[in-house]
Amino acid sequence: MLHQESGSGTTPPRRPARRAALVFVLLIAVICGAVAAGSLWSAGSATDRELAAHRHQVTATTTGPAKDPSAATRYGTKPQAVAPAVWERPEHVRRSGSIHVPPRTSEGRAVTIWVDDAGSPARPPGSVADRALTSMSGGVAAAGVTGVTGAALVLLVRRRTEGHRLAAWEREWEQVEPVWSGRPHRGSGAGDDDD
């Protein structure tokens, strides 16, 4: 109210501008998250296609019982055991080695495994679910980082403008307060009116 009475032409409250800035930051964060998720999906799809071209499913036959179940290597996977087995890959080339099998798999059981072009056991190509999880996680992380960074910048700018506004208010008050209170301006001595 004092600002308006002093004729300083102060601006109205800046809340709508701050809200607009935060909405803009949110929009940018969502866009960044979507772009990151899309990029991760495309890159994952290309990698999975390339990997799938060099992965093959074959049927292996266990030559001994399963041993030593190991703990799950990631959330949601089942513990697996290791068993000796034989399989053919390339065709008519007999291979042997240890493969991952469900616990308590007995000797002579057929197990489907993934192998590479040379016939060695290999990890399977990524699934759509894995790729979707990776893409979504990356998108959420990108959106979160962008949102937090943008909000921090908006708050920093707000603090600086508040500081400038308060400093301007102080300068204006120094001009108005002596008129209001009837006391001399700061810096004016008692002998200033004796001329």
DODREN-700455 format. One record per residue: residue in one letter; x, y, z of N, C-alpha, C in turn. Coordinates in nm, 2 decimals, always signed. Example, Ala and Ser with C-alpha at 12.3 -4.5 7.8 and 13.67 -1.06 7.14 Angstrom:
<sites>
A; +1.32; -0.57; +0.78; +1.23; -0.45; +0.78; +1.32; -0.33; +0.78
S; +1.28; -0.22; +0.71; +1.37; -0.11; +0.71; +1.29; +0.00; +0.79
</sites>
This chain:
<sites>
M; +0.08; -0.12; +0.00; +0.00; +0.00; +0.00; +0.09; +0.13; +0.00
L; +0.19; +0.13; +0.08; +0.28; +0.24; +0.08; +0.34; +0.27; -0.05
H; +0.37; +0.16; -0.13; +0.43; +0.18; -0.26; +0.34; +0.25; -0.35
Q; +0.21; +0.22; -0.35; +0.12; +0.28; -0.44; +0.09; +0.43; -0.40
E; +0.09; +0.45; -0.27; +0.07; +0.59; -0.22; +0.19; +0.68; -0.26
S; +0.31; +0.62; -0.26; +0.43; +0.71; -0.29; +0.44; +0.73; -0.43
G; +0.36; +0.67; -0.52; +0.37; +0.69; -0.66; +0.48; +0.63; -0.73
S; +0.54; +0.52; -0.66; +0.66; +0.46; -0.72; +0.62; +0.37; -0.84
G; +0.49; +0.34; -0.86; +0.46; +0.26; -0.97; +0.50; +0.11; -0.96
T; +0.48; +0.06; -0.84; +0.53; -0.08; -0.81; +0.44; -0.17; -0.89
T; +0.50; -0.29; -0.92; +0.43; -0.39; -1.00; +0.34; -0.48; -0.91
P; +0.24; -0.54; -0.97; +0.15; -0.63; -0.89; +0.23; -0.75; -0.84
P; +0.17; -0.83; -0.75; +0.24; -0.95; -0.70; +0.28; -1.04; -0.82
R; +0.39; -1.11; -0.80; +0.44; -1.19; -0.91; +0.40; -1.34; -0.90
R; +0.30; -1.37; -0.82; +0.26; -1.51; -0.81; +0.22; -1.58; -0.95
P; +0.14; -1.51; -1.03; +0.11; -1.57; -1.16; +0.23; -1.60; -1.24
A; +0.33; -1.51; -1.24; +0.45; -1.53; -1.32; +0.53; -1.65; -1.26
R; +0.53; -1.66; -1.13; +0.60; -1.78; -1.07; +0.53; -1.91; -1.11
R; +0.40; -1.91; -1.10; +0.33; -2.03; -1.14; +0.35; -2.06; -1.28
A; +0.35; -1.96; -1.37; +0.37; -1.99; -1.51; +0.51; -2.04; -1.53
A; +0.61; -1.99; -1.46; +0.74; -2.05; -1.47; +0.75; -2.19; -1.43
L; +0.68; -2.22; -1.32; +0.69; -2.36; -1.27; +0.61; -2.45; -1.36
V; +0.50; -2.41; -1.42; +0.43; -2.49; -1.52; +0.52; -2.51; -1.64
F; +0.59; -2.41; -1.69; +0.68; -2.42; -1.80; +0.79; -2.52; -1.77
V; +0.85; -2.51; -1.65; +0.95; -2.61; -1.61; +0.89; -2.75; -1.61
L; +0.77; -2.77; -1.56; +0.71; -2.90; -1.56; +0.69; -2.95; -1.70
L; +0.65; -2.86; -1.79; +0.63; -2.90; -1.93; +0.76; -2.94; -1.99
I; +0.86; -2.87; -1.97; +1.00; -2.90; -2.02; +1.04; -3.03; -1.97
A; +1.02; -3.06; -1.84; +1.06; -3.18; -1.77; +0.99; -3.30; -1.84
V; +0.86; -3.29; -1.86; +0.78; -3.40; -1.93; +0.83; -3.42; -2.07
I; +0.86; -3.32; -2.14; +0.91; -3.33; -2.28; +1.05; -3.40; -2.27
C; +1.14; -3.36; -2.18; +1.27; -3.42; -2.17; +1.26; -3.57; -2.14
G; +1.17; -3.60; -2.04; +1.14; -3.74; -2.01; +1.10; -3.82; -2.12
A; +1.00; -3.77; -2.20; +0.95; -3.84; -2.32; +1.06; -3.86; -2.42
V; +1.14; -3.76; -2.45; +1.25; -3.77; -2.54; +1.35; -3.87; -2.50
A; +1.38; -3.87; -2.37; +1.48; -3.97; -2.32; +1.42; -4.11; -2.32
A; +1.30; -4.13; -2.29; +1.24; -4.26; -2.30; +1.23; -4.31; -2.44
G; +1.20; -4.22; -2.53; +1.19; -4.26; -2.67; +1.33; -4.30; -2.73
S; +1.43; -4.22; -2.69; +1.57; -4.25; -2.73; +1.62; -4.38; -2.68
L; +1.59; -4.41; -2.55; +1.63; -4.53; -2.49; +1.56; -4.65; -2.55
W; +1.43; -4.63; -2.58; +1.35; -4.74; -2.65; +1.41; -4.77; -2.79
S; +1.44; -4.66; -2.87; +1.50; -4.68; -3.00; +1.64; -4.75; -2.99
A; +1.72; -4.70; -2.90; +1.85; -4.76; -2.89; +1.84; -4.91; -2.84
G; +1.75; -4.93; -2.75; +1.74; -5.07; -2.70; +1.68; -5.16; -2.80
S; +1.59; -5.11; -2.89; +1.53; -5.19; -3.00; +1.64; -5.23; -3.10
A; +1.73; -5.13; -3.13; +1.83; -5.16; -3.23; +1.93; -5.26; -3.17
T; +1.97; -5.24; -3.04; +2.06; -5.34; -2.98; +2.00; -5.48; -2.97
D; +1.87; -5.49; -2.93; +1.80; -5.62; -2.93; +1.79; -5.68; -3.06
R; +1.76; -5.60; -3.17; +1.76; -5.66; -3.30; +1.89; -5.72; -3.34
E; +2.00; -5.64; -3.32; +2.13; -5.68; -3.35; +2.17; -5.81; -3.27
L; +2.14; -5.81; -3.14; +2.17; -5.93; -3.06; +2.08; -6.05; -3.10
A; +1.96; -6.03; -3.14; +1.87; -6.14; -3.18; +1.92; -6.20; -3.30
A; +1.98; -6.13; -3.39; +2.03; -6.19; -3.51; +2.15; -6.29; -3.49
H; +2.21; -6.28; -3.37; +2.32; -6.36; -3.34; +2.29; -6.45; -3.22
R; +2.17; -6.47; -3.18; +2.13; -6.56; -3.07; +2.03; -6.66; -3.13
H; +2.05; -6.78; -3.08; +1.97; -6.90; -3.13; +1.92; -6.98; -3.01
Q; +1.80; -7.03; -3.02; +1.75; -7.12; -2.91; +1.78; -7.27; -2.96
V; +1.84; -7.34; -2.87; +1.86; -7.48; -2.90; +1.81; -7.57; -2.78
T; +1.80; -7.69; -2.80; +1.76; -7.78; -2.69; +1.88; -7.86; -2.64
A; +1.91; -7.84; -2.52; +2.02; -7.91; -2.45; +1.96; -8.02; -2.37
T; +2.05; -8.13; -2.35; +2.01; -8.24; -2.27; +2.11; -8.25; -2.15
T; +2.05; -8.25; -2.03; +2.14; -8.25; -1.91; +2.20; -8.39; -1.90
T; +2.33; -8.39; -1.87; +2.41; -8.52; -1.85; +2.44; -8.55; -1.71
G; +2.38; -8.47; -1.62; +2.40; -8.49; -1.48; +2.29; -8.40; -1.40
P; +2.28; -8.43; -1.27; +2.18; -8.35; -1.20; +2.22; -8.21; -1.17
A; +2.12; -8.12; -1.15; +2.15; -7.98; -1.12; +2.22; -7.97; -0.98
K; +2.31; -7.88; -0.97; +2.39; -7.85; -0.85; +2.39; -7.71; -0.81
D; +2.41; -7.68; -0.69; +2.44; -7.55; -0.63; +2.34; -7.44; -0.69
P; +2.22; -7.43; -0.64; +2.13; -7.32; -0.68; +2.20; -7.19; -0.64
S; +2.20; -7.09; -0.72; +2.25; -6.96; -0.69; +2.14; -6.87; -0.66
A; +2.18; -6.76; -0.59; +2.08; -6.66; -0.56; +2.04; -6.58; -0.69
A; +1.92; -6.53; -0.69; +1.87; -6.45; -0.80; +1.97; -6.33; -0.82
T; +2.00; -6.30; -0.95; +2.09; -6.20; -0.98; +2.02; -6.06; -0.99
R; +1.89; -6.06; -1.00; +1.82; -5.93; -1.01; +1.68; -5.95; -0.96
Y; +1.61; -5.85; -0.93; +1.48; -5.86; -0.87; +1.39; -5.93; -0.97
G; +1.31; -6.02; -0.92; +1.21; -6.09; -1.00; +1.26; -6.22; -1.07
T; +1.39; -6.25; -1.06; +1.44; -6.37; -1.13; +1.44; -6.48; -1.03
K; +1.42; -6.60; -1.08; +1.42; -6.72; -1.00; +1.56; -6.77; -0.98
P; +1.59; -6.83; -0.86; +1.72; -6.89; -0.84; +1.74; -7.00; -0.95
Q; +1.86; -7.01; -0.99; +1.89; -7.12; -1.09; +2.01; -7.20; -1.04
A; +2.01; -7.32; -1.09; +2.12; -7.42; -1.06; +2.20; -7.43; -1.19
V; +2.31; -7.51; -1.18; +2.40; -7.53; -1.29; +2.40; -7.68; -1.31
A; +2.39; -7.73; -1.43; +2.40; -7.87; -1.46; +2.49; -7.89; -1.59
P; +2.56; -8.00; -1.60; +2.63; -8.03; -1.72; +2.53; -8.07; -1.83
A; +2.56; -8.04; -1.95; +2.46; -8.07; -2.06; +2.54; -8.08; -2.20
V; +2.47; -8.13; -2.29; +2.52; -8.14; -2.43; +2.41; -8.08; -2.52
W; +2.45; -8.02; -2.64; +2.36; -7.97; -2.74; +2.44; -7.96; -2.87
E; +2.36; -7.93; -2.98; +2.42; -7.92; -3.11; +2.40; -7.78; -3.16
R; +2.51; -7.72; -3.20; +2.51; -7.59; -3.27; +2.65; -7.55; -3.31
P; +2.68; -7.52; -3.43; +2.59; -7.54; -3.55; +2.54; -7.68; -3.57
E; +2.46; -7.70; -3.66; +2.40; -7.83; -3.68; +2.51; -7.94; -3.70
H; +2.49; -8.05; -3.63; +2.57; -8.17; -3.63; +2.71; -8.14; -3.56
V; +2.72; -8.03; -3.49; +2.84; -8.00; -3.41; +2.80; -8.02; -3.26
R; +2.85; -8.12; -3.20; +2.81; -8.15; -3.06; +2.89; -8.06; -2.96
R; +2.82; -7.99; -2.88; +2.89; -7.91; -2.77; +2.85; -7.96; -2.64
S; +2.93; -7.92; -2.54; +2.90; -7.96; -2.40; +2.95; -7.85; -2.31
G; +2.89; -7.84; -2.19; +2.93; -7.74; -2.10; +2.82; -7.73; -1.98
S; +2.84; -7.63; -1.90; +2.75; -7.61; -1.79; +2.65; -7.51; -1.83
I; +2.52; -7.54; -1.80; +2.41; -7.44; -1.83; +2.33; -7.42; -1.71
H; +2.26; -7.31; -1.71; +2.17; -7.27; -1.60; +2.04; -7.35; -1.62
V; +1.99; -7.41; -1.52; +1.87; -7.49; -1.52; +1.79; -7.46; -1.39
P; +1.66; -7.49; -1.39; +1.58; -7.48; -1.27; +1.64; -7.57; -1.16
P; +1.63; -7.54; -1.03; +1.68; -7.62; -0.93; +1.61; -7.76; -0.94
R; +1.68; -7.87; -0.89; +1.63; -8.00; -0.89; +1.61; -8.06; -1.03
T; +1.67; -8.01; -1.13; +1.66; -8.06; -1.27; +1.74; -8.19; -1.27
S; +1.68; -8.30; -1.32; +1.75; -8.43; -1.31; +1.82; -8.45; -1.44
E; +1.90; -8.56; -1.44; +1.98; -8.60; -1.56; +1.89; -8.64; -1.67
G; +1.93; -8.61; -1.80; +1.85; -8.65; -1.91; +1.73; -8.56; -1.95
R; +1.72; -8.45; -1.88; +1.61; -8.36; -1.91; +1.64; -8.26; -2.02
A; +1.54; -8.24; -2.11; +1.56; -8.14; -2.22; +1.54; -8.00; -2.17
V; +1.63; -7.91; -2.19; +1.62; -7.77; -2.15; +1.65; -7.68; -2.27
T; +1.57; -7.58; -2.29; +1.60; -7.48; -2.40; +1.69; -7.38; -2.35
I; +1.80; -7.35; -2.43; +1.90; -7.25; -2.39; +1.92; -7.16; -2.51
W; +1.98; -7.05; -2.48; +2.03; -6.96; -2.59; +2.18; -6.97; -2.61
V; +2.22; -6.97; -2.74; +2.36; -6.98; -2.77; +2.39; -6.87; -2.88
D; +2.52; -6.84; -2.89; +2.56; -6.74; -2.99; +2.59; -6.82; -3.12
D; +2.64; -6.75; -3.22; +2.67; -6.81; -3.35; +2.77; -6.92; -3.34
A; +2.86; -6.92; -3.25; +2.96; -7.02; -3.23; +2.91; -7.14; -3.16
G; +2.79; -7.13; -3.10; +2.73; -7.24; -3.02; +2.75; -7.23; -2.87
S; +2.82; -7.13; -2.83; +2.84; -7.11; -2.68; +2.72; -7.06; -2.61
P; +2.70; -7.10; -2.49; +2.58; -7.04; -2.41; +2.59; -6.89; -2.40
A; +2.48; -6.82; -2.42; +2.48; -6.68; -2.42; +2.35; -6.63; -2.36
R; +2.35; -6.50; -2.32; +2.23; -6.44; -2.27; +2.13; -6.42; -2.38
P; +2.00; -6.43; -2.35; +1.90; -6.41; -2.45; +1.89; -6.27; -2.49
P; +1.83; -6.24; -2.61; +1.81; -6.10; -2.65; +1.71; -6.04; -2.55
G; +1.71; -5.91; -2.53; +1.63; -5.84; -2.44; +1.48; -5.86; -2.47
S; +1.40; -5.86; -2.37; +1.25; -5.87; -2.39; +1.19; -5.73; -2.40
V; +1.07; -5.72; -2.45; +1.00; -5.60; -2.47; +0.98; -5.54; -2.33
A; +0.95; -5.62; -2.23; +0.92; -5.58; -2.09; +1.05; -5.51; -2.03
D; +1.17; -5.58; -2.06; +1.29; -5.52; -2.00; +1.32; -5.39; -2.07
R; +1.30; -5.38; -2.20; +1.33; -5.26; -2.28; +1.23; -5.15; -2.23
A; +1.10; -5.18; -2.21; +1.01; -5.08; -2.16; +1.04; -5.03; -2.02
L; +1.09; -5.12; -1.93; +1.13; -5.08; -1.80; +1.25; -4.99; -1.80
T; +1.35; -5.02; -1.89; +1.47; -4.94; -1.90; +1.43; -4.80; -1.96
S; +1.34; -4.80; -2.06; +1.30; -4.67; -2.12; +1.23; -4.58; -2.02
M; +1.13; -4.65; -1.95; +1.05; -4.57; -1.86; +1.14; -4.52; -1.74
S; +1.23; -4.60; -1.69; +1.32; -4.56; -1.58; +1.40; -4.44; -1.63
G; +1.46; -4.45; -1.75; +1.54; -4.34; -1.80; +1.46; -4.21; -1.82
G; +1.34; -4.23; -1.87; +1.25; -4.11; -1.89; +1.22; -4.04; -1.76
V; +1.18; -4.12; -1.66; +1.15; -4.07; -1.53; +1.27; -4.00; -1.47
A; +1.38; -4.06; -1.48; +1.50; -4.00; -1.43; +1.53; -3.87; -1.50
A; +1.52; -3.86; -1.63; +1.55; -3.74; -1.71; +1.45; -3.63; -1.67
A; +1.32; -3.67; -1.66; +1.22; -3.57; -1.62; +1.25; -3.52; -1.48
G; +1.28; -3.61; -1.39; +1.31; -3.57; -1.25; +1.43; -3.47; -1.24
V; +1.54; -3.50; -1.31; +1.65; -3.42; -1.30; +1.62; -3.28; -1.37
T; +1.55; -3.28; -1.48; +1.52; -3.16; -1.55; +1.42; -3.07; -1.46
G; +1.32; -3.14; -1.40; +1.23; -3.07; -1.31; +1.29; -3.01; -1.19
V; +1.38; -3.09; -1.12; +1.44; -3.04; -1.00; +1.54; -2.92; -1.04
T; +1.61; -2.94; -1.15; +1.70; -2.83; -1.19; +1.63; -2.70; -1.23
G; +1.52; -2.72; -1.30; +1.44; -2.60; -1.34; +1.37; -2.54; -1.23
A; +1.32; -2.61; -1.13; +1.25; -2.56; -1.02; +1.36; -2.48; -0.93
A; +1.48; -2.54; -0.92; +1.58; -2.47; -0.84; +1.62; -2.34; -0.91
L; +1.62; -2.33; -1.04; +1.66; -2.21; -1.11; +1.54; -2.11; -1.09
V; +1.42; -2.15; -1.10; +1.31; -2.06; -1.08; +1.31; -2.00; -0.93
L; +1.34; -2.09; -0.84; +1.35; -2.04; -0.70; +1.47; -1.94; -0.68
L; +1.58; -1.97; -0.75; +1.70; -1.88; -0.74; +1.66; -1.75; -0.80
V; +1.60; -1.75; -0.91; +1.56; -1.62; -0.98; +1.46; -1.55; -0.89
R; +1.37; -1.62; -0.83; +1.27; -1.56; -0.74; +1.34; -1.49; -0.62
R; +1.44; -1.56; -0.56; +1.51; -1.50; -0.45; +1.58; -1.37; -0.49
R; +1.65; -1.38; -0.61; +1.72; -1.26; -0.65; +1.63; -1.14; -0.68
T; +1.52; -1.17; -0.74; +1.42; -1.06; -0.77; +1.36; -1.01; -0.64
E; +1.33; -1.10; -0.55; +1.28; -1.06; -0.42; +1.38; -0.97; -0.35
G; +1.51; -1.00; -0.36; +1.62; -0.92; -0.29; +1.62; -0.78; -0.36
H; +1.61; -0.78; -0.49; +1.62; -0.65; -0.56; +1.49; -0.57; -0.53
R; +1.38; -0.63; -0.52; +1.25; -0.56; -0.49; +1.26; -0.51; -0.34
L; +1.31; -0.59; -0.25; +1.32; -0.54; -0.11; +1.42; -0.42; -0.10
A; +1.53; -0.43; -0.18; +1.63; -0.32; -0.18; +1.57; -0.19; -0.23
A; +1.49; -0.21; -0.34; +1.42; -0.09; -0.40; +1.32; -0.04; -0.30
W; +1.25; -0.12; -0.23; +1.15; -0.08; -0.13; +1.22; +0.00; -0.02
E; +1.34; -0.05; +0.03; +1.42; +0.02; +0.13; +1.45; +0.16; +0.08
R; +1.50; +0.17; -0.04; +1.54; +0.30; -0.10; +1.42; +0.39; -0.10
E; +1.30; +0.34; -0.14; +1.18; +0.42; -0.15; +1.14; +0.47; -0.01
W; +1.15; +0.37; +0.08; +1.11; +0.40; +0.22; +1.20; +0.51; +0.28
E; +1.32; +0.51; +0.25; +1.41; +0.62; +0.29; +1.37; +0.76; +0.25
Q; +1.30; +0.76; +0.13; +1.25; +0.89; +0.08; +1.12; +0.92; +0.14
V; +1.03; +0.82; +0.17; +0.90; +0.85; +0.22; +0.89; +0.86; +0.37
E; +0.97; +0.79; +0.44; +0.96; +0.78; +0.59; +0.98; +0.92; +0.65
P; +1.08; +1.00; +0.61; +1.10; +1.13; +0.68; +0.97; +1.22; +0.66
V; +0.91; +1.21; +0.55; +0.79; +1.29; +0.52; +0.68; +1.24; +0.62
W; +0.66; +1.12; +0.63; +0.56; +1.05; +0.71; +0.58; +1.09; +0.86
S; +0.71; +1.07; +0.90; +0.74; +1.08; +1.05; +0.77; +1.23; +1.09
G; +0.80; +1.31; +0.99; +0.83; +1.45; +1.02; +0.97; +1.47; +1.07
R; +1.05; +1.38; +1.06; +1.19; +1.40; +1.11; +1.28; +1.42; +0.98
P; +1.40; +1.48; +1.00; +1.48; +1.51; +0.89; +1.54; +1.38; +0.82
H; +1.57; +1.40; +0.69; +1.63; +1.29; +0.62; +1.76; +1.25; +0.68
R; +1.80; +1.12; +0.66; +1.92; +1.07; +0.71; +2.04; +1.15; +0.65
G; +2.14; +1.18; +0.73; +2.25; +1.25; +0.67; +2.24; +1.40; +0.68
S; +2.12; +1.45; +0.71; +2.10; +1.60; +0.73; +2.13; +1.63; +0.87
G; +2.22; +1.72; +0.89; +2.26; +1.76; +1.03; +2.16; +1.86; +1.09
A; +2.18; +1.89; +1.22; +2.09; +1.99; +1.28; +2.11; +2.13; +1.23
G; +2.23; +2.16; +1.18; +2.26; +2.30; +1.14; +2.23; +2.32; +0.99
D; +2.16; +2.22; +0.93; +2.14; +2.24; +0.78; +2.03; +2.35; +0.76
D; +1.94; +2.37; +0.86; +1.83; +2.47; +0.83; +1.87; +2.61; +0.88
D; +1.99; +2.63; +0.93; +2.03; +2.76; +0.99; +2.07; +2.86; +0.89
D; +2.07; +2.83; +0.76; +2.12; +2.93; +0.66; +2.03; +3.05; +0.65
</sites>
